[in-house]
Amino acid sequence: RPGESKVFYNMLLSTQIDPKQMKGLMSSPPWAQHAEFLRFFDGDLVLIHDQERLIANKGGWRKGMFMPHPSDMGIVKFRSWFDKVGPIPYAGDISLGPIQPRHVVLDHYEQHSKTCKACQQGIRLLRTMEYGCYAA
């Protein structure tokens, strides 16, 4: 839906890296990986939240964005293709709503963890560990 994102990623590893060094990263549970990604995205999240609303208010990406650099061509091609085949038929309200305060945008529990099965598993584990510390 508008205002929400799914992230697809792929990790490319150099053949010079010892696989033993990567073992800790690859074996961490999904909730721990989510926590790291959420911290990584914090740097851009408020900017992206504001910009998508500003662009929508200017009449879309063609009017609201200036992308003269050749490295922007992939974005231009994707958005042009999406204009032809889209929009995705969303159910329910598709309005972006107003710009939210920073603390609302960065509230990871409300924005992600509350509905994520992997993060809920991590929260349950941490609560169990917390109760164990009280008992000790």
DSSP file with accessible surface (Angstrom, degrees, kcal/mol):
  #  RESIDUE AA STRUCTURE BP1 BP2  ACC     N-H-->O    O-->H-N    N-H-->O    O-->H-N    TCO  KAPPA ALPHA  PHI   PSI    X-CA   Y-CA   Z-CA
    1    1 A R    >         0   0  139      0, 0.0     3,-2.0     0, 0.0    93,-0.1   0.000 360.0 360.0 360.0 155.3    0.0    0.0    0.0
    2    2 A P  T 3   +     0   0   46      0, 0.0     3,-0.1     0, 0.0    93,-0.0  -0.276 360.0  28.6 -56.8 138.9    1.2    3.6   -0.4
    3    3 A G  T 3  S+     0   0   32      1,-0.3     2,-0.3    94,-0.0    50,-0.0   0.351 108.0  88.6  89.5  -5.1    3.3    4.7    2.5
    4    4 A E    <   -     0   0  109     -3,-2.0     2,-0.3     2,-0.0    -1,-0.3  -0.875  57.6-162.3-122.3 157.5    4.5    1.1    3.2
    5    5 A S        -     0   0  106     -2,-0.3     2,-0.4    -3,-0.1     0, 0.0  -0.972  15.1-151.9-139.1 151.8    7.5   -0.7    1.7
    6    6 A K        -     0   0  175     -2,-0.3     2,-0.5     2,-0.0    -2,-0.0  -0.966  22.1-144.3-116.0 140.9    8.8   -4.2    1.3
    7    7 A V        -     0   0   83     -2,-0.4     2,-0.5     2,-0.0    -2,-0.0  -0.921  14.0-172.8-111.4 126.6   12.6   -4.6    1.1
    8    8 A F        +     0   0  179     -2,-0.5     2,-0.3     2,-0.0    -2,-0.0  -0.970  17.3 169.2-113.8 132.4   14.2   -7.1   -1.1
    9    9 A Y        -     0   0  131     -2,-0.5     2,-0.4     2,-0.0    -2,-0.0  -0.952  23.6-161.6-142.6 161.1   17.9   -7.5   -0.7
   10   10 A N        -     0   0  138     -2,-0.3     2,-0.6     2,-0.0    -2,-0.0  -0.993  17.9-138.6-141.9 136.2   20.8   -9.8   -1.7
   11   11 A M        -     0   0   74     -2,-0.4     2,-0.5     2,-0.0    -2,-0.0  -0.875  12.6-158.8-101.8 122.3   24.2   -9.9   -0.1
   12   12 A L        -     0   0  155     -2,-0.6     2,-0.4     0, 0.0    -2,-0.0  -0.885  11.1-161.5 -99.3 127.4   27.2  -10.2   -2.4
   13   13 A L        -     0   0   85     -2,-0.5     2,-0.2     4,-0.0    -2,-0.0  -0.897  16.8-122.6-112.9 140.5   30.2  -11.6   -0.7
   14   14 A S    >   -     0   0   63     -2,-0.4     3,-1.4     1,-0.1     0, 0.0  -0.471  17.7-129.7 -73.0 146.6   33.8  -11.3   -1.9
   15   15 A T  T 3  S+     0   0  133      1,-0.2    -1,-0.1    -2,-0.2    -2,-0.0   0.635 106.6  69.5 -72.1  -9.3   35.6  -14.5   -2.5
   16   16 A Q  T 3  S+     0   0  166      2,-0.1     2,-0.4     0, 0.0    -1,-0.2   0.609  79.7  93.9 -81.4 -12.7   38.4  -13.0   -0.4
   17   17 A I  S <  S-     0   0   62     -3,-1.4    -4,-0.0     1,-0.1     5,-0.0  -0.678  81.5-122.7 -85.9 132.1   36.2  -13.2    2.8
   18   18 A D    >>  -     0   0   74     -2,-0.4     3,-1.7     1,-0.2     4,-0.8  -0.565  15.2-136.9 -70.3 124.2   36.7  -16.2    4.9
   19   19 A P  H >> S+     0   0  102      0, 0.0     4,-0.8     0, 0.0     3,-0.6   0.812 102.7  65.5 -55.0 -27.0   33.2  -18.0    5.3
   20   20 A K  H 34 S+     0   0  171      1,-0.2     3,-0.5     2,-0.2     4,-0.5   0.843  96.2  56.5 -64.7 -31.4   33.9  -18.5    9.0
   21   21 A Q  H <4 S+     0   0  140     -3,-1.7     4,-0.3     1,-0.2     3,-0.3   0.809 108.5  46.9 -68.7 -28.8   33.9  -14.7    9.4
   22   22 A M  H <X S+     0   0   33     -4,-0.8     4,-2.4    -3,-0.6     5,-0.3   0.568  86.4  91.8 -89.1  -8.7   30.3  -14.5    8.0
   23   23 A K  H  X S+     0   0  149     -4,-0.8     4,-1.8    -3,-0.5    -1,-0.2   0.902  84.5  50.8 -56.9 -43.7   29.0  -17.4   10.1
   24   24 A G  H  > S+     0   0   51     -4,-0.5     4,-0.5    -3,-0.3    -1,-0.2   0.912 112.1  46.8 -62.6 -40.5   27.7  -15.1   12.9
   25   25 A L  H >4 S+     0   0   82     -4,-0.3     3,-0.8     1,-0.2    -1,-0.2   0.933 115.5  44.2 -67.3 -44.7   25.9  -12.8   10.5
   26   26 A M  H 3< S+     0   0  107     -4,-2.4    -1,-0.2     1,-0.2    -2,-0.2   0.741 113.2  50.8 -75.6 -23.3   24.2  -15.6    8.5
   27   27 A S  H 3< S+     0   0   82     -4,-1.8    -1,-0.2    -5,-0.3    -2,-0.2   0.442  80.6 114.3 -96.7   0.9   23.2  -17.7   11.6
   28   28 A S  S << S-     0   0   33     -3,-0.8     5,-0.1    -4,-0.5    -3,-0.0  -0.423  76.7 -99.8 -70.8 147.7   21.5  -14.9   13.6
   29   29 A P    >>  -     0   0   53      0, 0.0     4,-2.0     0, 0.0     3,-0.8  -0.256  32.1-108.2 -66.1 156.6   17.8  -15.3   14.1
   30   30 A P  H 3> S+     0   0   65      0, 0.0     4,-2.7     0, 0.0     5,-0.2   0.865 117.7  56.4 -55.1 -38.7   15.4  -13.4   11.8
   31   31 A W  H 3> S+     0   0   61     87,-0.3     4,-2.0     1,-0.2     5,-0.1   0.881 107.3  49.2 -64.8 -33.5   14.3  -11.0   14.5
   32   32 A A  H <> S+     0   0   25     -3,-0.8     4,-1.9     2,-0.2    -1,-0.2   0.891 110.6  50.4 -71.2 -37.9   17.9  -10.0   15.1
   33   33 A Q  H  X S+     0   0   50     -4,-2.0     4,-2.5     1,-0.2    -2,-0.2   0.918 109.4  51.7 -64.2 -40.7   18.4   -9.4   11.4
   34   34 A H  H  X S+     0   0   53     -4,-2.7     4,-2.8     1,-0.2     5,-0.2   0.912 106.8  53.4 -61.3 -42.6   15.2   -7.3   11.4
   35   35 A A  H  X S+     0   0   47     -4,-2.0     4,-2.0     1,-0.2    -1,-0.2   0.914 110.2  47.6 -60.3 -40.7   16.5   -5.2   14.3
   36   36 A E  H  X S+     0   0  108     -4,-1.9     4,-2.2     2,-0.2    -1,-0.2   0.922 112.4  48.5 -67.0 -43.0   19.7   -4.5   12.4
   37   37 A F  H  X S+     0   0   66     -4,-2.5     4,-2.6     2,-0.2    -2,-0.2   0.900 109.0  53.3 -65.0 -39.1   17.9   -3.6    9.2
   38   38 A L  H  X S+     0   0   35     -4,-2.8     4,-1.1     1,-0.2    -1,-0.2   0.921 110.1  47.7 -62.4 -41.6   15.6   -1.3   11.1
   39   39 A R  H  < S+     0   0  165     -4,-2.0     4,-0.5    -5,-0.2     3,-0.3   0.906 111.2  52.0 -63.5 -39.4   18.6    0.5   12.6
   40   40 A F  H >< S+     0   0  145     -4,-2.2     3,-0.8     1,-0.2     4,-0.2   0.920 110.8  46.7 -62.7 -43.2   20.1    0.7    9.1
   41   41 A F  H >X S+     0   0   65     -4,-2.6     4,-1.9     1,-0.2     3,-1.4   0.670  89.2  85.0 -77.0 -15.7   17.0    2.3    7.6
   42   42 A D  H 3X S+     0   0   47     -4,-1.1     4,-0.6    -3,-0.3    -1,-0.2   0.845  81.1  64.3 -53.9 -34.0   16.6    4.8   10.4
   43   43 A G  H <4 S+     0   0   66     -3,-0.8    -1,-0.3    -4,-0.5     4,-0.2   0.817 118.3  22.3 -61.4 -30.4   19.0    7.1    8.6
   44   44 A D  H <> S+     0   0   88     -3,-1.4     4,-2.9    -4,-0.2     5,-0.3   0.560  98.5  91.6-111.7 -12.5   16.7    7.6    5.6
   45   45 A L  H  X S+     0   0   56     -4,-1.9     4,-2.5     1,-0.2     5,-0.2   0.891  89.0  44.7 -59.8 -45.3   13.2    6.7    6.9
   46   46 A V  H  X S+     0   0   25     -4,-0.6     4,-2.4     2,-0.2    -1,-0.2   0.931 115.1  49.6 -66.1 -42.3   12.1   10.2    8.0
   47   47 A L  H  > S+     0   0  100      1,-0.2     4,-3.0     2,-0.2    -2,-0.2   0.939 112.7  46.4 -61.0 -47.2   13.4   11.7    4.7
   48   48 A I  H  X S+     0   0   90     -4,-2.9     4,-2.4     1,-0.2     5,-0.3   0.918 110.6  53.6 -63.1 -42.4   11.6    9.0    2.6
   49   49 A H  H  X S+     0   0   21     -4,-2.5     4,-1.0    -5,-0.3    -1,-0.2   0.935 115.3  39.6 -57.4 -47.3    8.4    9.5    4.6
   50   50 A D  H  X S+     0   0   44     -4,-2.4     4,-2.2     1,-0.2     3,-0.3   0.922 114.4  52.9 -69.8 -43.9    8.4   13.2    4.0
   51   51 A Q  H  X S+     0   0   83     -4,-3.0     4,-2.8     1,-0.2     5,-0.3   0.877 103.0  55.5 -64.7 -39.3    9.5   13.1    0.4
   52   52 A E  H  X S+     0   0   60     -4,-2.4     4,-1.9     1,-0.2    -1,-0.2   0.888 111.3  46.1 -65.2 -30.4    6.9   10.6   -0.8
   53   53 A R  H  X S+     0   0   22     -4,-1.0     4,-2.2    -5,-0.3    -2,-0.2   0.909 112.4  49.6 -75.1 -39.8    4.2   13.0    0.5
   54   54 A L  H  X S+     0   0   73     -4,-2.2     4,-1.2     2,-0.2    -2,-0.2   0.913 112.3  48.2 -64.4 -40.8    5.8   16.0   -1.1
   55   55 A I  H  <>S+     0   0   27     -4,-2.8     5,-2.1     1,-0.2     3,-0.5   0.920 110.8  50.8 -66.0 -42.1    6.2   14.3   -4.4
   56   56 A A  H ><5S+     0   0   51     -4,-1.9     3,-1.3    -5,-0.3    -2,-0.2   0.907 108.6  52.6 -62.1 -38.7    2.5   13.2   -4.3
   57   57 A N  H 3<5S+     0   0  134     -4,-2.2    -1,-0.2     1,-0.3    -2,-0.2   0.753 104.9  55.9 -69.3 -24.0    1.4   16.7   -3.6
   58   58 A K  T 3<5S-     0   0  136     -4,-1.2    -1,-0.3    -3,-0.5    -2,-0.2   0.425 129.1 -92.7 -87.4  -0.3    3.4   18.0   -6.6
   59   59 A G  T < 5S-     0   0   53     -3,-1.3    -3,-0.2    -4,-0.3     3,-0.2   0.696  77.4 -50.2 101.5  19.0    1.5   15.6   -8.9
   60   60 A G  S  ><S-     0   0   26     -5,-2.1     4,-2.3     1,-0.2     3,-0.4  -0.405  76.9 -56.9 110.3 176.5    3.7   12.6   -9.0
   61   61 A W  H  > S+     0   0   23      1,-0.2     4,-1.4     2,-0.2    -1,-0.2   0.828 124.3  58.8 -69.5 -32.5    7.3   11.7   -9.6
   62   62 A R  H  4 S+     0   0  153      1,-0.2    -1,-0.2    -3,-0.2    -2,-0.1   0.884 118.7  31.1 -65.4 -35.3    7.6   13.2  -13.1
   63   63 A K  H  4 S+     0   0  166     -3,-0.4    -2,-0.2    -4,-0.1    -1,-0.2   0.748 123.8  46.5 -90.8 -27.6    6.7   16.7  -11.7
   64   64 A G  H  < S+     0   0   20     -4,-2.3     2,-0.4    -9,-0.1    -2,-0.2   0.475 105.7  59.9 -98.2  -3.1    8.1   16.3   -8.2
   65   65 A M     <  -     0   0   57     -4,-1.4     2,-0.5    -5,-0.2    -1,-0.0  -0.975  56.1-160.1-130.3 142.9   11.6   14.8   -9.0
   66   66 A F        +     0   0  177     -2,-0.4    -4,-0.1    -3,-0.0    -3,-0.0  -0.976  18.3 168.8-119.3 113.8   14.6   16.0  -11.0
   67   67 A M        +     0   0   37     -2,-0.5     9,-0.1     1,-0.1     5,-0.1  -0.671  11.6 152.0-128.8  77.9   16.9   13.1  -12.0
   68   68 A P        +     0   0   92      0, 0.0    -1,-0.1     0, 0.0     5,-0.0   0.664  43.4  98.0 -83.4 -14.8   19.4   14.3  -14.5
   69   69 A H  S >  S-     0   0  113      1,-0.1     3,-2.1     2,-0.0     4,-0.2  -0.492  76.5-128.1 -81.1 142.2   22.3   11.9  -13.7
   70   70 A P  G >  S+     0   0  102      0, 0.0     3,-1.7     0, 0.0     4,-0.3   0.809 107.9  66.1 -56.5 -28.6   22.8    8.7  -15.7
   71   71 A S  G 3  S+     0   0   89      1,-0.3     3,-0.4     2,-0.1     4,-0.3   0.702  93.4  61.3 -68.3 -15.7   22.8    6.7  -12.5
   72   72 A D  G <> S+     0   0   39     -3,-2.1     4,-2.3     1,-0.2     3,-0.4   0.514  76.6  94.1 -83.4  -5.4   19.1    7.7  -12.1
   73   73 A M  H <> S+     0   0   97     -3,-1.7     4,-3.0    -4,-0.2     5,-0.2   0.860  78.8  56.4 -60.0 -36.9   18.2    5.9  -15.3
   74   74 A G  H  > S+     0   0   52     -3,-0.4     4,-2.4    -4,-0.3    -1,-0.2   0.916 109.5  46.0 -61.2 -40.8   17.2    2.7  -13.6
   75   75 A I  H  > S+     0   0   79     -3,-0.4     4,-2.8    -4,-0.3     5,-0.3   0.925 113.1  49.6 -67.0 -43.9   14.7    4.5  -11.4
   76   76 A V  H  X S+     0   0   35     -4,-2.3     4,-2.5     1,-0.2    -2,-0.2   0.937 112.7  47.2 -61.7 -45.3   13.3    6.4  -14.3
   77   77 A K  H  X S+     0   0  139     -4,-3.0     4,-2.5     2,-0.2    -1,-0.2   0.921 113.4  48.0 -63.9 -44.5   12.9    3.2  -16.4
   78   78 A F  H  X S+     0   0  119     -4,-2.4     4,-3.0    -5,-0.2    -2,-0.2   0.947 113.7  46.2 -61.8 -47.8   11.3    1.4  -13.5
   79   79 A R  H  X S+     0   0   91     -4,-2.8     4,-2.2     2,-0.2    -2,-0.2   0.890 112.3  51.1 -65.2 -36.2    8.8    4.2  -12.7
   80   80 A S  H  X S+     0   0   27     -4,-2.5     4,-1.3    -5,-0.3    -1,-0.2   0.930 112.6  46.3 -64.8 -43.7    8.0    4.6  -16.4
   81   81 A W  H  X S+     0   0  138     -4,-2.5     4,-2.2     1,-0.2     3,-0.5   0.936 111.9  50.9 -62.1 -44.7    7.3    0.8  -16.6
   82   82 A F  H  X S+     0   0   64     -4,-3.0     4,-3.0     1,-0.3    -2,-0.2   0.863 104.3  57.7 -64.7 -34.8    5.2    1.0  -13.5
   83   83 A D  H  < S+     0   0   82     -4,-2.2    -1,-0.3    -5,-0.2    -2,-0.2   0.863 110.6  45.2 -60.2 -34.6    3.2    3.9  -14.8
   84   84 A K  H  < S+     0   0  176     -4,-1.3    -2,-0.2    -3,-0.5    -1,-0.2   0.891 126.2  26.9 -76.5 -41.9    2.3    1.6  -17.8
   85   85 A V  H  < S+     0   0   85     -4,-2.2    -2,-0.2     3,-0.0    -3,-0.2   0.673 111.9  98.8 -97.5 -19.7    1.4   -1.6  -15.8
   86   86 A G     <  +     0   0   22     -4,-3.0     2,-0.1    -5,-0.3    -3,-0.0  -0.072   5.5  95.9 -84.9-170.8    0.4   -0.1  -12.5
   87   87 A P        -     0   0  110      0, 0.0    -4,-0.0     0, 0.0    -5,-0.0   0.630  60.9-129.6 -82.2 164.6   -1.1    0.9  -10.3
   88   88 A I        -     0   0   84     -2,-0.1     2,-1.3     1,-0.1    -2,-0.1  -0.558  28.6-114.2 -70.7 133.3   -1.4   -2.1   -8.0
   89   89 A P        -     0   0  128      0, 0.0     2,-0.2     0, 0.0    -1,-0.1  -0.574  40.9-167.9 -75.3  96.1   -5.0   -2.6   -6.9
   90   90 A Y        -     0   0   82     -2,-1.3     2,-0.4     2,-0.1     4,-0.1  -0.580  15.7-130.4 -82.6 149.2   -4.9   -1.9   -3.2
   91   91 A A        -     0   0   89     -2,-0.2     2,-0.1     2,-0.1    -1,-0.0  -0.786  69.0  -1.7 -95.7 140.0   -7.8   -2.7   -0.9
   92   92 A G  S    S-     0   0   70     -2,-0.4     2,-0.2     2,-0.0    -2,-0.1  -0.337 114.4  -1.2  84.9-161.4   -9.0    0.0    1.4
   93   93 A D        +     0   0  126      1,-0.1    -2,-0.1    -2,-0.1     0, 0.0  -0.437  51.0 179.9 -70.7 128.8   -7.7    3.5    1.9
   94   94 A I        +     0   0   91     -2,-0.2    -1,-0.1    -4,-0.1     2,-0.1   0.272  39.0 121.4-113.5  10.3   -4.7    4.3   -0.2
   95   95 A S        -     0   0   72      1,-0.1    -2,-0.0   -92,-0.0     0, 0.0  -0.462  59.6-139.8 -74.0 147.5   -4.1    7.9    0.9
   96   96 A L        -     0   0   42      1,-0.1    -1,-0.1    -2,-0.1   -43,-0.1   0.777  34.6-149.6 -76.0 -28.0   -0.7    8.7    2.4
   97   97 A G        -     0   0   40    -44,-0.1    -1,-0.1     2,-0.0     3,-0.1  -0.155  36.1 -39.0  79.7 179.5   -2.0   10.9    5.1
   98   98 A P  S    S-     0   0   94      0, 0.0     2,-0.2     0, 0.0   -45,-0.0  -0.234  72.8 -82.4 -76.2 165.6   -0.2   13.8    6.6
   99   99 A I        -     0   0   82      1,-0.1   -49,-0.1   -49,-0.1    -2,-0.0  -0.512  52.4-140.0 -64.8 129.5    3.5   14.0    7.4
  100  100 A Q        -     0   0   70     -2,-0.2    -1,-0.1     1,-0.1   -50,-0.0  -0.636  20.0 -96.2 -93.5 153.6    4.0   12.3   10.7
  101  101 A P    >>  -     0   0   66      0, 0.0     4,-2.0     0, 0.0     3,-1.0  -0.279  39.2-108.0 -63.0 154.6    6.4   13.5   13.5
  102  102 A R  H 3> S+     0   0  162      1,-0.3     4,-2.4     2,-0.2     5,-0.1   0.869 117.5  56.4 -52.1 -43.8    9.8   11.8   13.7
  103  103 A H  H 34 S+     0   0  141      1,-0.2    -1,-0.3     2,-0.2     4,-0.1   0.830 108.1  48.7 -66.1 -27.0    9.0    9.8   16.8
  104  104 A V  H X4 S+     0   0   44     -3,-1.0     3,-1.2     2,-0.2    -1,-0.2   0.926 111.6  48.0 -75.3 -44.5    6.0    8.2   15.0
  105  105 A V  H 3< S+     0   0    9     -4,-2.0    -2,-0.2     1,-0.3    -1,-0.2   0.884 114.8  46.5 -63.3 -36.9    7.9    7.3   11.9
  106  106 A L  T 3< S+     0   0   36     -4,-2.4     2,-1.4    -5,-0.2    -1,-0.3   0.303  77.5 116.2 -93.0  11.5   10.7    5.8   13.9
  107  107 A D    <>  -     0   0   66     -3,-1.2     4,-2.5     1,-0.2     5,-0.2  -0.637  43.6-175.9 -80.4  92.5    8.4    3.8   16.3
  108  108 A H  H  >>S+     0   0   47     -2,-1.4     5,-2.2     1,-0.2     4,-2.0   0.817  75.6  56.9 -65.1 -32.1    9.6    0.3   15.2
  109  109 A Y  I  4>S+     0   0   97      3,-0.2     5,-2.7     4,-0.2     6,-0.3   0.972 114.7  36.1 -64.2 -51.7    7.1   -1.5   17.3
  110  110 A E  I  45S+     0   0   93      1,-0.2    -2,-0.2     3,-0.2    -1,-0.2   0.875 122.8  44.9 -68.7 -36.5    4.1    0.2   15.8
  111  111 A Q  I  <5S-     0   0  112     -4,-2.5    -1,-0.2    -7,-0.1    -2,-0.2   0.737 138.0 -14.4 -81.1 -24.8    5.5    0.3   12.3
  112  112 A H  I >X5S+     0   0   53     -4,-2.0     3,-1.4    -5,-0.2     4,-0.8   0.548 121.2  58.8-141.7 -60.6    6.9   -3.2   12.1
  113  113 A S  I 34<S+     0   0   19     -5,-2.2     3,-0.4     1,-0.3    -4,-0.2   0.772  95.3  66.7 -62.6 -31.0    7.4   -5.5   15.1
  114  114 A K  T 34<S+     0   0  100     -5,-2.7    -1,-0.3    -6,-0.3    -4,-0.1   0.834 116.2  26.6 -59.8 -32.3    3.7   -5.4   16.2
  115  115 A T  T <4 S+     0   0  120     -3,-1.4     2,-0.6    -6,-0.3    -1,-0.2   0.395  98.0 101.5-113.6   2.2    2.7   -7.4   13.0
  116  116 A C     X  -     0   0   19     -4,-0.8     4,-2.4    -3,-0.4     5,-0.2  -0.792  56.9-155.2 -94.8 121.7    5.9   -9.3   12.2
  117  117 A K  H  > S+     0   0  188     -2,-0.6     4,-2.0     1,-0.2    -1,-0.2   0.899  95.1  50.3 -60.9 -42.4    6.0  -12.9   13.3
  118  118 A A  H  > S+     0   0   19      1,-0.2     4,-1.8     2,-0.2   -87,-0.3   0.927 112.5  45.9 -64.3 -43.1    9.8  -13.1   13.5
  119  119 A C  H  > S+     0   0    9      1,-0.2     4,-2.5     2,-0.2    -1,-0.2   0.875 109.2  55.4 -70.1 -34.2    9.9   -9.9   15.7
  120  120 A Q  H  X S+     0   0   45     -4,-2.4     4,-2.5     2,-0.2    -1,-0.2   0.899 106.0  52.6 -63.2 -37.9    7.1  -11.2   17.9
  121  121 A Q  H  X S+     0   0  108     -4,-2.0     4,-2.2     1,-0.2    -2,-0.2   0.921 109.9  48.3 -62.2 -42.9    9.2  -14.3   18.5
  122  122 A G  H  X S+     0   0    1     -4,-1.8     4,-2.6     2,-0.2    -2,-0.2   0.902 110.0  51.6 -64.5 -39.4   12.1  -12.2   19.5
  123  123 A I  H  X S+     0   0   34     -4,-2.5     4,-2.5     2,-0.2    -2,-0.2   0.926 109.8  49.5 -64.1 -43.5   10.0  -10.1   21.8
  124  124 A R  H  X S+     0   0  140     -4,-2.5     4,-2.4     2,-0.2    -1,-0.2   0.921 111.7  49.2 -61.4 -43.1    8.7  -13.3   23.5
  125  125 A L  H  X S+     0   0   80     -4,-2.2     4,-2.5     1,-0.2    -2,-0.2   0.936 111.8  48.0 -61.6 -45.7   12.2  -14.6   23.9
  126  126 A L  H  X S+     0   0   89     -4,-2.6     4,-2.4     1,-0.2    -1,-0.2   0.887 111.4  50.4 -65.9 -36.9   13.5  -11.3   25.4
  127  127 A R  H  X S+     0   0  124     -4,-2.5     4,-2.6     2,-0.2    -1,-0.2   0.906 109.8  50.7 -66.3 -40.7   10.5  -11.1   27.8
  128  128 A T  H  X S+     0   0   97     -4,-2.4     4,-2.2     2,-0.2    -2,-0.2   0.929 111.7  47.7 -61.5 -43.1   11.2  -14.7   29.0
  129  129 A M  H  X S+     0   0  106     -4,-2.5     4,-1.9     2,-0.2    -2,-0.2   0.896 110.3  52.9 -64.6 -39.1   14.8  -13.8   29.5
  130  130 A E  H  X S+     0   0   87     -4,-2.4     4,-1.8     1,-0.2    -2,-0.2   0.938 109.8  47.1 -61.3 -46.9   13.8  -10.7   31.4
  131  131 A Y  H  X S+     0   0  146     -4,-2.6     4,-1.9     1,-0.2    -1,-0.2   0.873 109.4  55.5 -64.4 -35.9   11.5  -12.7   33.8
  132  132 A G  H  X S+     0   0   42     -4,-2.2     4,-1.4     1,-0.2    -1,-0.2   0.880 105.4  52.0 -63.5 -34.9   14.3  -15.2   34.2
  133  133 A C  H  < S+     0   0   96     -4,-1.9    -1,-0.2     1,-0.2    -2,-0.2   0.883 108.2  50.9 -68.4 -36.7   16.6  -12.4   35.4
  134  134 A Y  H  < S+     0   0  167     -4,-1.8    -1,-0.2     1,-0.2    -2,-0.2   0.875 110.7  49.4 -66.3 -37.4   14.0  -11.2   37.9
  135  135 A A  H  <        0   0   88     -4,-1.9    -1,-0.2    -5,-0.2    -2,-0.2   0.773 360.0 360.0 -73.0 -25.8   13.7  -14.8   39.3
  136  136 A A     <        0   0  120     -4,-1.4    -3,-0.1    -5,-0.1    -4,-0.0  -0.001 360.0 360.0 -74.4 360.0   17.5  -15.2   39.6
